[in-house]
Amino acid sequence: MKIAKNTVVTVEYKLSDAQNNLIEDGRQPMVYLHGGYENTLPKIEEELDGKEAGYASTIQIEPEDAFGDYDPNLLKVEERARLPEPLEIGMQFEGLPEGGEDDDAMIFTVTEIAEDKVVLDGNHPLAGMALRFELKVVEVRAATEEEIAHEHVHGPHGHHHHDADEDEDGEEGDHFRTHPIH
């Protein structure tokens, strides 16, 4: 089966910077719904469109087509007392950029901690970087009606829906603490 809109694609990958420094080794394959659903970078979809299982390629994606250029205006210095303790580098918080509205909320990462100040960075960790992806298509299948309606993959390595009364403690995605700062 060829990769086309509304197919589920399983891709083994390695992610490096432009100098071939490994960023992520892709221990688990990426599984995404193909067709402009924003489940992967558009340049990856463009490269894989029309291909089949077994196809392999290495592509480089420039910052403007990946996570954007680094924006120094997305750095904030906050009073340490405004943030919860214990505070560690790498923690993430939801907040607003300077002058932002409530619908502009974004994730800030703690990058530096001083005695009474904390530096928060709203840039994606890979912003400003050219990225090199080694890709190998492992499997292509037709998406289910439910996956198309929800615009993402269900099942192994995809998204899972939970009942409201189901206990979600320890679910992947709950691995960082958030605290609004505005």
Protein Blocks (a to p, Z undefined) as FASTA:
>chain_A
ZZdehiacddddddddfkopafbgolaacdddeehjopacfklmmmmgopaehiacdddd
dfklmnopadfklpccddfklpccdddehiacddddehiafklgccdddfbdcfkbccdd
fbdfkgoiacddddddfbdcdddfklmmnopaehehiacdddfklcfehiahilpccddd
ZZ
